[in-house]
Each structure stands twice: as C-alpha cells, then as structure tokens.
Amino acid sequence: MLENIRQAFDSLRANKLRSALTLLGVVVGVFSIIGVMTALGALTNSVDTSLSQLGSETFTVKKWPSIQLGNSDWKKYMKRKPITYEQIKFARQSAELPLAISAENMYTPLTVAFGNEKSDPQFQLYGSDENYSINHSRDVAKGRMLTPADVQYGRDVTVLGQDIVDRVFKHGEDPIGQTVRMNDHNYLVIGVFERKGGGMGQSQDGFALIPVTNEIKYFIQPAYTSLQMTVRARSKAVFDETQDEIIGALRSVRGDKPGAENDFEVENNTSLTTQFDSFSKYLSYAGFGISAISLLAASIGIMNIMLVSVTERTKEIGIRKALGATKADIAGQFLTEAVVLCEVGGLIGIAIGIGIGNILAVFIHASVYVPTLWIGIGLGVCSLVGIVFGLYPALKAANMNPIDALRFE
C-alpha cells in the first residue's frame, strides 16, 4: 500500500498540469460545501451567543417574524395592525407576572455629530424606556439610564453606545452633559453604556438610546410603524405563564376574536433558534447540491484521466505481470492512485473552504469555526469518489493480457 501511494504521488508530479486540472473539480466541490458549513457554523455560534446574552427569561412580541422562509405568509403579516405604544402600556398595566416590559423600535440610519466631528450614517437609533437595560442586560458605564419621567415627557436625552462615543468624542471629552446632534435633532447625553462587543454579525455598541415617545414624535409615523415589546419573566419557572398573560392582554386590547390565531409574533430563544436552524438547513442543502454537481463533473474527469494513465502505462503493466504481479496488485495500484488524487484535491478544498469561510466570519464579527464533522464527510466522499470512478480503469488495467501489454507501442 505504501509503495502504491508513493507511486501515485510520483504520477502526480510527473503530470503536473494534467493532475492540477483534474484536481480542480474536486477542489471546487469540497471547497463549496466546507466554505458554506464554516460560515454557517461561525454565524450559528454568534447567534447562539447573542441569544444567550438576551436571556432565557426574555421574549419579544412583534408584528413580523424575525426570520421568514418563502413569501407564502407575507400577506397575512402585512394585514396585521401595528403594535402601538398605547397597547404596550395597557399590557404593562394589566400584567402582573413580568419583571419588566419595554417598548422598543429601531430607526436607521443615524448620523451623530459633536463639535467638528460628524459620523457617517452608520449607527442605529433605539427608542425605548427605562426597562431597556434590564431586558437586554445592558449596564450603564457612566451617567444614568432613562427614567419614567424622560419617557413620559418625551425628553431630548440620550444614552450612547461606546462606538458612538469613540467616533465623535475623539479628544477625550466627557460625553456626560454634552449636546450631540443626531440627524436633525439635538440631544443631551445623560449616560454611556458599557461596551458589549460583537454579536449577531455586527457590533452591539453602535447605537444611541432615546425615549420611545421622543422617537415617535420626531422619527417615525405611528400609524405605519409597529413597535416591538420585550418582556422579561421573573424566572424560568413562570416563563410560560408570563408569556400567556402577555398574549392574553394583547389579544384583549387588539380585539382578537376568540379562537382566532394571534395577529402578532411571540418569539423567544427557542423559537428564534428553531427558525434560524430551519433557515441554515436550506443553505446547507444548497451548498451540498453545488458540491455534488462539482464532484460529479470531477468524477468523470478522474475516470477519464485514469483511463489515459492506464493506456500510457500499458507496457509497465505488462512488465509487472510478467514479473508475477497479480490482478489484485495491478488493480490496487491504480485504485490507490485514483483515491490519492481525490484526497489531495479534497484536502486543498478543505483548506480553502475553512480559510474563506472564516474570513467571512471575521467580516460579520463571528467567531472562528472549524466544521470537523463536514471535514470528515468531505474526506469520506473524496475516498468514495476515487474508489467508484477509479474502479473501472483499475479493472481494465488488471485484466490486460500481459503478452499484448508487452507488445504495446
């Protein structure tokens, strides 16, 4: 076996261009599936980390689902009435089980300016209330959080994320008490959040928080904008009861008829993970399909190149048989060569796939990931391709008549 492997590498070196062209199909096939699985694995880890930071006692209520597969239900979602601030206030006043309920809405793009410094429209503006920090596990590094009075009167105050502070306060100024201009409005900085880092494919510190009532007043049209409600249960033990209580309160204030389905989405860590897994499954299928097509084309190329190799080495086969080589020896030699050819292409494809997949992961602020299961599957498929498509050329070589082979010119 070792001698067969050595001869296989000698054959690759002897025909570099031909071997490289044959390997290319295998490389592309393995690269496509490993690259997709690496990027998906890194993104999945990032999503899981972000959801764990949200907390297992927290769920959200919104008009649209976070992840939609296909377009079969978009008309149903479109017909839903927006979730209003008044409805969220009603749920907060009537529900007894939640620890905290916050009304939320994200507005983009946001430009922030202070003095001579002005950012690109790269940030996000969140409208919420005093419960935002509790529901999202955000601590204030300096200054203070929004208060109920800030929300009640819609004050022009803001709590900034660290990315905004780094961008517009470049000369070491203390942000607290300063006035920044966000789009076309001036806001007093009352606090700065602690840095949280990356998550969900982007920085979690590139935002500013203002009272949701202020955002409704200046930035959005309430008749056409649906707010999100985030709810934190007091413990996991009462999570389901808390969710049921909120659903009941919202159905009541929104006028849902008994027996009709909810005209809003309720999402928690489990449901979001399930939705994302379903979404990533289709991407996996797509990557595997592309890989299968590429490997099929490569397999035909491998069979062709092995048939050429058998023809070129006919006299060698005759000499080996004359010296006592059996059919199994000859077949093993050429079968090993086909498998080695596929495995070399597979290893190159795996290296490129892991590299490019993790480069994409870095760009979306996800952690580095190595899909060990799919590496094993990829190498196994390469071996299978080498055996299946190298078998016919190997048997053709093994069944040659040694006298005819020796006379071949």
C-alpha positions in Angstrom: 0.0 0.0 0.0 2.8 2.5 0.9 4.5 1.7 -2.4 1.2 2.3 -4.3 0.8 5.7 -2.5 4.4 6.6 -3.4 3.8 5.7 -7.0 0.6 7.7 -7.0 2.4 10.9 -5.9 5.2 10.2 -8.4 2.5 10.1 -11.1 1.0 13.4 -9.9 4.4 15.0 -10.1 5.2 13.6 -13.5 2.0 15.1 -15.0 1.6 18.4 -13.0 -0.7 20.3 -15.4 -2.9 17.3 -16.1 -3.2 16.5 -12.4 -3.9 20.1 -11.5 -6.8 20.4 -14.0 -8.2 17.1 -12.7 -7.9 18.2 -9.1 -9.7 21.5 -9.8 -13.1 19.9 -9.9 -12.6 18.1 -6.6 -11.2 21.3 -5.0 -14.2 23.3 -6.1 -16.7 20.7 -4.9 -15.2 20.2 -1.5 -14.5 23.9 -1.1 -18.1 24.8 -1.7 -19.5 22.6 1.0 -16.7 23.3 3.6 -16.9 27.0 2.9 -20.6 27.2 3.4 -20.6 25.0 6.5 -17.7 27.0 8.0 -19.5 30.3 7.5 -22.8 28.9 8.8 -21.1 27.3 11.8 -19.5 30.6 12.7 -22.8 32.5 12.2 -24.7 29.9 14.3 -22.2 30.3 17.2 -22.6 34.1 17.0 -26.4 33.8 17.0 -26.4 31.4 20.0 -24.0 33.7 21.9 -26.3 36.7 21.3 -29.4 34.8 22.2 -27.8 33.6 25.4 -27.0 37.2 26.3 -30.6 38.1 25.8 -31.6 35.6 28.5 -33.7 32.6 28.7 -36.4 34.5 30.7 -36.9 37.1 27.9 -39.3 37.0 24.9 -40.4 39.6 22.3 -43.7 40.4 20.7 -43.7 42.0 17.2 -45.8 42.3 14.1 -43.4 40.5 11.7 -41.4 37.3 12.5 -37.6 37.8 12.7 -36.9 35.1 10.0 -39.2 34.4 7.1 -38.8 31.4 4.8 -40.5 32.0 1.4 -43.3 34.5 0.8 -46.4 32.4 1.5 -47.4 34.4 4.6 -46.3 37.9 3.9 -49.9 39.0 3.0 -51.0 37.8 6.4 -48.3 39.7 8.2 -49.0 42.8 6.1 -52.6 42.8 7.2 -51.8 42.8 10.9 -52.4 46.0 12.8 -49.3 47.8 14.1 -48.4 47.2 17.8 -48.8 50.7 19.3 -47.3 52.3 22.4 -50.7 52.5 23.9 -51.2 48.8 23.6 -47.8 48.1 25.2 -48.7 50.5 28.1 -52.0 48.5 28.5 -50.1 45.2 28.7 -47.7 46.7 31.2 -50.5 48.0 33.4 -52.6 44.8 33.3 -49.9 42.1 33.5 -48.7 41.1 37.0 -46.1 38.4 36.3 -43.4 40.1 34.1 -40.4 41.6 35.8 -40.0 44.2 33.1 -41.7 45.2 29.9 -40.2 47.6 27.4 -41.5 49.3 24.2 -38.8 49.4 21.5 -38.2 50.5 18.0 -35.1 50.7 15.9 -34.5 53.6 13.4 -31.7 53.7 10.8 -29.6 55.3 9.5 -28.3 57.5 12.3 -25.7 60.3 11.9 -24.2 61.7 15.1 -22.3 65.0 15.4 -20.4 66.8 18.2 -18.4 69.9 17.5 -16.4 69.4 14.4 -16.8 65.6 14.4 -19.6 64.0 12.4 -20.1 60.3 11.8 -21.2 58.6 8.6 -24.8 57.3 8.7 -23.6 54.1 10.2 -25.3 53.9 13.6 -28.7 52.9 14.9 -31.2 54.8 17.0 -33.3 52.8 19.5 -36.4 54.2 21.1 -37.3 52.5 24.4 -37.8 53.2 28.1 -36.4 52.7 31.5 -36.7 48.9 31.2 -34.4 48.6 28.2 -31.3 47.9 30.2 -33.0 45.2 32.3 -34.4 43.3 29.3 -31.2 43.5 27.3 -28.7 43.1 30.1 -27.1 46.4 29.3 -25.2 48.2 32.1 -24.5 52.0 32.1 -20.8 52.7 32.5 -21.3 56.3 33.4 -24.2 58.7 33.9 -27.7 57.3 34.2 -30.3 55.3 32.4 -33.6 56.7 31.0 -36.2 57.4 33.7 -40.0 57.1 33.5 -40.2 60.9 33.5 -37.9 61.0 30.4 -40.3 58.7 28.7 -43.5 60.4 29.9 -42.4 63.8 28.7 -40.5 62.6 25.6 -37.4 64.5 26.7 -34.5 65.1 24.3 -32.0 62.9 26.2 -29.9 60.0 25.1 -27.7 57.2 26.3 -24.9 56.4 23.9 -23.1 53.2 22.9 -19.3 53.1 23.1 -18.9 53.1 19.3 -20.6 56.5 19.0 -18.5 57.9 21.9 -15.3 56.7 20.3 -16.3 58.2 17.0 -17.4 61.8 17.9 -15.6 62.4 21.3 -12.1 61.9 19.9 -10.3 64.4 22.1 -11.1 62.8 25.4 -14.2 65.0 26.3 -16.5 63.6 28.9 -19.8 62.8 27.0 -22.0 63.3 30.0 -23.7 66.7 29.9 -22.7 67.3 26.3 -25.2 68.0 23.5 -24.9 65.9 20.4 -26.8 66.3 17.1 -28.5 63.1 15.9 -29.8 63.6 12.4 -31.7 66.9 12.7 -32.2 67.0 16.5 -30.1 68.0 19.5 -29.9 65.6 22.5 -28.4 65.9 25.9 -26.1 62.9 26.7 -27.1 61.5 30.1 -25.3 58.2 30.0 -22.9 55.8 28.2 -23.4 52.1 28.0 -20.7 49.6 28.9 -19.0 48.1 25.9 -20.6 44.7 24.9 -18.6 43.8 21.7 -19.8 41.9 18.6 -22.9 39.8 18.2 -25.4 38.7 15.5 -22.8 39.6 12.9 -22.3 43.2 13.9 -21.1 45.5 16.8 -23.6 45.8 19.7 -22.2 49.2 20.6 -23.1 51.3 17.6 -26.4 52.7 18.8 -28.0 55.5 20.7 -31.0 55.1 23.0 -33.7 57.8 23.4 -37.2 57.7 25.0 -39.6 55.9 22.7 -42.0 58.7 23.0 -39.4 61.1 21.7 -38.7 58.8 18.7 -42.4 58.6 17.9 -42.5 62.4 18.0 -39.5 63.1 15.7 -38.5 60.0 13.7 -41.4 57.7 12.9 -45.0 57.7 11.8 -47.0 55.8 14.5 -49.8 54.9 12.0 -47.3 53.0 9.9 -44.7 51.8 12.4 -45.2 48.8 14.6 -43.3 48.7 17.9 -41.7 45.7 19.5 -42.4 44.7 23.0 -39.7 42.9 25.0 -40.7 41.1 28.2 -38.6 39.6 30.9 -40.2 37.0 33.2 -39.3 36.9 36.9 -37.8 33.4 36.5 -37.8 30.4 34.1 -40.4 28.7 36.3 -43.0 31.3 35.4 -41.9 31.9 31.9 -44.8 30.2 30.2 -47.3 31.7 32.5 -45.8 35.2 31.8 -46.0 34.6 28.1 -49.6 33.5 28.3 -50.5 36.5 30.4 -49.0 38.9 27.9 -50.6 37.2 24.9 -54.0 37.4 26.7 -53.5 41.1 27.4 -52.5 41.9 23.8 -55.4 39.9 22.3 -57.8 41.8 24.5 -56.5 45.3 23.7 -56.1 44.5 20.0 -59.6 42.9 19.7 -58.6 39.4 18.6 -61.7 37.2 18.3 -61.9 34.0 20.5 -60.5 31.0 18.6 -58.6 33.2 16.1 -54.8 33.0 15.9 -52.7 35.8 17.3 -52.2 38.7 14.9 -48.6 39.2 16.3 -45.5 37.1 16.7 -44.2 35.9 20.1 -40.5 34.9 19.9 -38.1 33.6 22.5 -34.6 32.0 22.4 -36.0 28.6 21.5 -38.3 29.8 18.7 -35.6 32.0 17.2 -33.0 29.2 17.3 -35.5 26.9 15.6 -36.2 29.5 12.9 -32.5 30.1 12.3 -31.8 26.3 12.2 -34.5 25.9 9.5 -33.0 28.8 7.5 -29.5 27.5 7.8 -30.7 24.0 6.8 -31.7 25.3 3.3 -28.4 27.0 2.9 -26.7 23.7 3.8 -28.8 21.9 1.2 -27.8 24.5 -1.4 -24.1 24.2 -0.6 -24.3 20.4 -0.7 -26.1 20.5 -4.1 -23.4 22.7 -5.6 -20.8 20.4 -4.2 -22.4 17.3 -5.6 -22.6 18.8 -9.1 -18.9 19.8 -9.0 -17.9 16.4 -7.6 -19.8 14.6 -10.3 -18.0 16.6 -13.0 -14.7 16.0 -11.2 -15.5 12.3 -11.0 -15.9 12.0 -14.8 -12.6 13.8 -15.2 -10.9 11.4 -12.8 -12.2 8.4 -14.6 -11.0 9.9 -17.9 -7.5 10.7 -16.6 -7.1 7.3 -15.1 -8.1 5.6 -18.4 -5.5 7.8 -20.1 -2.9 6.8 -17.4 -3.7 3.1 -18.0 -3.2 3.4 -21.7 0.1 5.3 -21.3 1.4 2.7 -18.8 0.3 -0.4 -20.7 3.9 -1.7 -21.2 4.6 -1.1 -17.5 1.5 -3.2 -16.6 2.8 -6.0 -18.9 6.2 -6.0 -17.3 4.7 -6.1 -13.8 2.5 -9.0 -14.8 5.4 -10.8 -16.4 7.3 -10.5 -13.1 4.5 -12.0 -11.1 2.1 -9.2 -10.2 -1.5 -10.4 -9.7 -4.7 -8.8 -10.9 -5.2 -7.6 -7.3 -1.8 -5.9 -7.3 -2.5 -4.1 -10.6 -6.0 -3.0 -9.6 -4.8 -1.9 -6.2 -2.1 0.3 -7.7 -4.4 2.2 -10.0 -7.3 2.4 -7.5 -4.9 3.8 -4.9 -3.8 6.4 -7.4 -7.4 7.5 -8.0 -8.1 7.8 -4.3 -4.9 9.7 -3.7 -5.8 12.1 -6.5 -9.2 12.7 -4.9 -7.9 13.1 -1.4 -5.2 15.6 -2.4 -8.0 17.7 -4.1 -10.2 17.3 -1.1 -7.5 18.5 1.4 -6.8 21.6 -0.8 -10.6 22.3 -1.0 -11.0 21.9 2.8 -8.1 24.3 3.5 -9.5 26.9 1.1 -13.1 26.4 2.4 -12.1 26.8 6.1 -9.9 29.9 5.2 -12.5 31.7 3.2 -15.4 30.7 5.5 -13.6 32.1 8.5 -12.6 35.3 6.6 -16.4 35.8 6.1 -16.9 35.1 9.7 -14.4 37.8 10.7 -16.2 40.3 8.5 -19.5 39.6 10.2 -17.9 39.7 13.7 -18.4 36.0 14.3 -16.0 33.6 16.0 -13.7 31.3 14.0 -15.2 27.9 13.4 -13.9 24.6 12.0 -16.6 22.1 10.8 -14.9 18.9 11.9 -17.9 16.7 11.0 -18.1 18.1 7.5 -14.3 17.7 7.1 -14.7 14.0 7.8 -17.7 13.8 5.5 -15.7 15.6 2.7 -12.7 13.3 3.0 -15.0 10.3 3.1 -16.8 11.4 -0.1 -13.5 12.0 -1.8 -12.4 8.4 -1.0 -15.8 7.1 -2.3 -15.4 9.1 -5.5 -11.9 7.8 -6.0 -13.0 4.2 -5.4 -16.2 4.3 -7.5 -14.8 6.2 -10.5 -11.3 4.7 -10.4 -12.6 1.1 -10.2 -13.3 0.7 -14.0 -9.8 1.9 -15.1 -8.2 -0.2 -12.3 -10.1 -3.3 -13.5 -9.2 -2.6 -17.1 -5.6 -2.5 -16.2 -5.8 -5.6 -14.1 -7.5 -7.6 -16.9 -4.9 -6.8 -19.6 -3.2 -9.7 -21.3 0.5 -9.5 -20.3 1.7 -10.6 -23.8 -0.4 -7.9 -25.5 0.6 -5.4 -23.0 4.3 -6.1 -23.5 3.9 -5.7 -27.3 2.1 -2.4 -26.9 3.8 0.6 -28.6 
